[in-house]
Amino acid sequence: MVKTQIQMPDDLYAKIKELADKKEWSLAEAFRRGAELLLQRYPAPGSSSWTPPAPRRLGWRGLTDAEVHAAAIADMEPATASSRRKR
């Protein structure tokens, strides 16, 4: 175990000391717990592998993806001879 000294504002010291007393912890235990919470909240970069969230199931009003696609195709205006030449 490592021993260290820290400096902090008086009001912060009073608050952490009061919390430690209420929880029946030593002041050192309160600081250890605080440090553990910080490390959980702010892990070291690259320490955990992040994966993107899984995509939601797409669809509209209970239709499957294929049914939505088919409806979109059916709603398309038919291609005219002039629109085919532009491509």
N, CA, C and O of each residue as an XYZ file, in Angstrom:
348
protein
N       0.839     -1.169      0.000
C       0.000      0.000      0.000
C       0.887      1.237      0.000
O       1.951      1.244      0.620
N       0.453      2.276     -0.690
C       1.209      3.519     -0.823
C       0.609      4.570      0.099
O      -0.610      4.672      0.232
N       1.467      5.338      0.726
C       1.045      6.472      1.537
C       1.311      7.739      0.749
O       2.350      7.862      0.101
N       0.376      8.687      0.798
C       0.576      9.926      0.058
C      -0.069     11.078      0.813
O      -0.834     10.865      1.754
N       0.239     12.279      0.400
C      -0.376     13.480      0.954
C      -1.080     14.198     -0.179
O      -0.609     14.209     -1.316
N      -2.214     14.797      0.146
C      -2.946     15.564     -0.859
C      -3.360     16.895     -0.255
O      -3.415     17.048      0.965
N      -3.649     17.850     -1.119
C      -4.156     19.150     -0.692
C      -5.538     19.322     -1.293
O      -5.783     18.939     -2.436
N      -6.442     19.904     -0.510
C      -7.802     20.143     -0.994
C      -8.388     21.328     -0.248
O      -7.911     21.686      0.829
N      -9.413     21.933     -0.811
C     -10.070     23.036     -0.107
C     -10.681     22.539      1.211
O     -11.077     21.380      1.337
N     -10.741     23.445      2.175
C     -11.253     23.094      3.500
C     -12.689     22.562      3.443
O     -13.024     21.601      4.135
N     -13.529     23.185      2.622
C     -14.932     22.749      2.568
C     -15.059     21.341      1.980
O     -15.914     20.569      2.414
N     -14.224     21.002      1.002
C     -14.254     19.652      0.447
C     -13.798     18.635      1.488
O     -14.373     17.554      1.609
N     -12.763     18.991      2.232
C     -12.276     18.111      3.300
C     -13.388     17.871      4.331
O     -13.611     16.739      4.760
N     -14.072     18.932      4.718
C     -15.143     18.804      5.717
C     -16.255     17.895      5.221
O     -16.794     17.091      5.981
N     -16.599     18.023      3.943
C     -17.682     17.186      3.380
C     -17.282     15.717      3.316
O     -18.076     14.846      3.668
N     -16.067     15.434      2.875
C     -15.637     14.033      2.769
C     -15.448     13.436      4.159
O     -15.719     12.253      4.366
N     -14.985     14.240      5.111
C     -14.826     13.772      6.490
C     -16.196     13.450      7.096
O     -16.350     12.439      7.781
N     -17.183     14.304      6.845
C     -18.548     14.071      7.342
C     -19.137     12.795      6.735
O     -19.766     12.006      7.441
N     -18.935     12.590      5.432
C     -19.424     11.375      4.782
C     -18.764     10.136      5.385
O     -19.435      9.145      5.672
N     -17.464     10.199      5.571
C     -16.744      9.065      6.148
C     -17.252      8.752      7.553
O     -17.409      7.585      7.913
N     -17.505      9.770      8.331
C     -18.015      9.558      9.693
C     -19.403      8.916      9.662
O     -19.677      7.994     10.431
N     -20.278      9.399      8.777
C     -21.635      8.840      8.682
C     -21.621      7.381      8.236
O     -22.425      6.575      8.705
N     -20.710      7.047      7.334
C     -20.622      5.679      6.816
C     -19.762      4.776      7.697
O     -19.644      3.574      7.459
N     -19.165      5.386      8.721
C     -18.252      4.660      9.617
C     -17.043      4.093      8.855
O     -16.611      2.962      9.077
N     -16.520      4.930      7.949
C     -15.313      4.606      7.207
C     -14.181      5.473      7.756
O     -14.411      6.522      8.356
N     -12.970      5.010      7.535
C     -11.835      5.897      7.790
C     -11.782      6.896      6.640
O     -12.382      6.682      5.587
N     -11.062      7.978      6.856
C     -10.899      8.959      5.783
C     -10.185      8.326      4.590
O     -10.512      8.616      3.439
N      -9.209      7.463      4.869
C      -8.494      6.777      3.789
C      -9.443      5.904      2.970
O      -9.342      5.860      1.744
N     -10.370      5.205      3.646
C     -11.343      4.356      2.948
C     -12.239      5.199      2.041
O     -12.555      4.791      0.924
N     -12.645      6.367      2.521
C     -13.486      7.253      1.705
C     -12.747      7.674      0.440
O     -13.328      7.681     -0.645
N     -11.454      8.030      0.573
C     -10.678      8.426     -0.601
C     -10.441      7.250     -1.547
O     -10.473      7.431     -2.764
N     -10.208      6.063     -1.022
C     -10.031      4.884     -1.885
C     -11.301      4.620     -2.689
O     -11.254      4.376     -3.895
N     -12.438      4.674     -1.994
C     -13.712      4.443     -2.691
C     -13.961      5.508     -3.757
O     -14.451      5.205     -4.845
N     -13.623      6.738     -3.440
C     -13.776      7.814     -4.423
C     -12.888      7.596     -5.638
O     -13.313      7.817     -6.772
N     -11.662      7.164     -5.402
C     -10.739      6.897     -6.509
C     -11.249      5.746     -7.369
O     -11.157      5.797     -8.596
N     -11.789      4.701     -6.725
C     -12.340      3.566     -7.485
C     -13.514      4.010     -8.354
O     -13.634      3.583     -9.502
N     -14.379      4.867     -7.808
C     -15.505      5.370     -8.600
C     -15.029      6.193     -9.796
O     -15.584      6.079    -10.888
N     -14.008      7.016     -9.593
C     -13.462      7.798    -10.706
C     -12.923      6.900    -11.809
O     -13.144      7.156    -12.993
N     -12.218      5.852    -11.418
C     -11.650      4.945    -12.422
C     -12.730      4.158    -13.157
O     -12.566      3.836    -14.334
N     -13.828      3.846    -12.479
C     -14.943      3.181    -13.163
C     -15.607      4.133    -14.151
O     -15.962      3.738    -15.262
N     -15.770      5.379    -13.743
C     -16.462      6.369    -14.572
C     -15.610      6.816    -15.750
O     -16.130      7.047    -16.842
N     -14.318      6.938    -15.539
C     -13.398      7.414    -16.567
C     -12.283      6.385    -16.772
O     -11.158      6.601    -16.320
N     -12.577      5.276    -17.443
C     -11.534      4.266    -17.648
C     -10.427      4.796    -18.560
O     -10.632      5.720    -19.346
N      -9.266      4.192    -18.433
C      -8.124      4.599    -19.256
C      -8.458      4.372    -20.732
O      -9.104      3.378    -21.064
N      -8.034      5.268    -21.619
C      -8.305      5.080    -23.046
C      -7.759      3.743    -23.539
O      -6.627      3.372    -23.229
N      -8.557      3.039    -24.291
C      -8.151      1.771    -24.862
C      -8.229      0.603    -23.891
O      -7.851     -0.516    -24.239
N      -8.717      0.847    -22.671
C      -8.757     -0.241    -21.697
C      -9.961     -1.162    -21.894
O      -9.960     -2.298    -21.420
N     -10.966     -0.683    -22.577
C     -12.117     -1.551    -22.838
C     -12.434     -1.506    -24.324
O     -12.270     -0.476    -24.978
N     -12.879     -2.608    -24.834
C     -13.197     -2.639    -26.264
C     -14.636     -2.180    -26.453
O     -15.572     -2.801    -25.949
N     -14.797     -1.096    -27.178
C     -16.111     -0.537    -27.428
C     -16.677     -1.163    -28.692
O     -15.973     -1.297    -29.692
N     -17.911     -1.536    -28.649
C     -18.588     -2.030    -29.843
C     -19.820     -1.173    -30.061
O     -20.488     -0.794    -29.099
N     -20.125     -0.866    -31.295
C     -21.295     -0.034    -31.553
C     -22.565     -0.792    -31.177
O     -22.575     -2.023    -31.168
N     -23.628     -0.067    -30.871
C     -24.868     -0.743    -30.521
C     -25.429     -1.494    -31.726
O     -25.190     -1.117    -32.873
N     -26.171     -2.551    -31.451
C     -26.788     -3.332    -32.526
C     -27.886     -2.491    -33.174
O     -28.599     -1.766    -32.481
N     -28.025     -2.580    -34.481
C     -29.061     -1.794    -35.143
C     -30.450     -2.274    -34.741
O     -30.668     -3.446    -34.435
N     -31.367     -1.335    -34.754
C     -32.763     -1.690    -34.457
C     -33.337     -2.447    -35.634
O     -32.859     -2.337    -36.763
N     -34.368     -3.214    -35.348
C     -35.083     -3.884    -36.425
C     -35.843     -2.799    -37.178
O     -36.653     -2.076    -36.598
N     -35.576     -2.698    -38.456
C     -36.235     -1.688    -39.267
C     -37.601     -2.181    -39.700
O     -37.869     -3.382    -39.695
N     -38.415     -1.299    -40.054
C     -39.758     -1.652    -40.507
C     -40.690     -0.485    -40.233
O     -40.310      0.489    -39.584
N     -41.875     -0.589    -40.716
C     -42.822      0.501    -40.551
C     -44.191     -0.091    -40.340
O     -44.694     -0.828    -41.188
N     -44.788      0.223    -39.230
C     -46.142     -0.227    -38.894
C     -46.298     -1.730    -39.003
O     -47.284     -2.217    -39.556
N     -45.348     -2.454    -38.487
C     -45.450     -3.900    -38.474
C     -45.020     -4.588    -39.761
O     -45.076     -5.814    -39.856
N     -44.592     -3.812    -40.751
C     -44.149     -4.413    -42.010
C     -42.700     -4.860    -41.894
O     -41.920     -4.268    -41.147
N     -42.348     -5.876    -42.614
C     -40.958     -6.321    -42.641
C     -40.160     -5.389    -43.546
O     -40.734     -4.585    -44.281
N     -38.860     -5.498    -43.491
C     -37.999     -4.684    -44.355
C     -38.330     -4.922    -45.824
O     -38.387     -3.980    -46.614
N     -38.545     -6.174    -46.183
C     -38.859     -6.518    -47.578
C     -40.193     -5.908    -48.001
O     -40.327     -5.452    -49.136
N     -41.175     -5.892    -47.112
C     -42.484     -5.310    -47.452
C     -42.380     -3.792    -47.614
O     -43.015     -3.223    -48.502
N     -41.593     -3.136    -46.775
C     -41.385     -1.695    -46.913
C     -40.682     -1.403    -48.239
O     -41.059     -0.472    -48.950
N     -39.665     -2.193    -48.570
C     -38.946     -2.013    -49.830
C     -39.885     -2.205    -51.013
O     -39.872     -1.407    -51.950
N     -40.690     -3.246    -50.980
C     -41.631     -3.517    -52.077
C     -42.636     -2.383    -52.221
O     -42.979     -2.004    -53.340
N     -43.115     -1.833    -51.098
C     -44.067     -0.726    -51.161
C     -43.418      0.517    -51.750
O     -44.054      1.245    -52.512
N     -42.149      0.768    -51.403
C     -41.443      1.922    -51.957
C     -41.263      1.780    -53.462
O     -41.431      2.743    -54.209
N     -40.923      0.584    -53.898
C     -40.763      0.338    -55.335
C     -42.095      0.512    -56.049
O     -42.141      1.092    -57.134
N     -43.177      0.021    -55.458
C     -44.507      0.130    -56.072
C     -44.959      1.576    -56.179
O     -45.688      1.931    -57.105
N     -44.523      2.433    -55.219
C     -44.924      3.841    -55.238
C     -44.106      4.684    -56.202
O     -44.467      5.829    -56.478
N     -43.015      4.141    -56.716
C     -42.174      4.913    -57.619
C     -42.925      5.196    -58.915
O     -43.717      4.382    -59.392
N     -42.652      6.372    -59.464
C     -43.254      6.680    -60.759
C     -42.551      5.850    -61.816
O     -41.340      5.639    -61.747
N     -43.302      5.386    -62.780
C     -42.660      4.584    -63.822
C     -41.640      5.408    -64.601
O     -41.832      6.602    -64.828
N     -40.602      4.784    -64.988
C     -39.547      5.460    -65.762
C     -40.077      5.731    -67.167
O     -40.691      4.862    -67.786
N     -39.835      6.932    -67.661
C     -40.226      7.285    -69.022
C     -39.019      7.165    -69.936
O     -37.890      7.018    -69.468
N     -39.251      7.226    -71.196
C     -38.162      7.108    -72.150
C     -37.149      8.225    -71.971
O     -35.949      7.996    -72.125
N     -37.607      9.431    -71.649
C     -36.679     10.570    -71.485
C     -35.859     10.412    -70.203
O     -34.692     10.802    -70.170
N     -36.451      9.849    -69.152
C     -35.673      9.694    -67.912
C     -34.640      8.574    -68.055
O     -33.610      8.580    -67.381
N     -34.926      7.617    -68.937
C     -33.945      6.517    -69.153
C     -32.736      7.036    -69.919
O     -31.623      6.555    -69.703
N     -32.929      8.012    -70.815
C     -31.824      8.525    -71.612
C     -30.864      9.384    -70.784
O     -29.691      9.499    -71.139
N     -31.330      9.979    -69.706
C     -30.500     10.852    -68.877
C     -29.438     10.055    -68.113
O     -28.413     10.611    -67.719
N     -29.670      8.798    -67.910
C     -28.732      7.983    -67.135
C     -27.575      7.644    -67.949
O     -26.667      6.960    -67.477
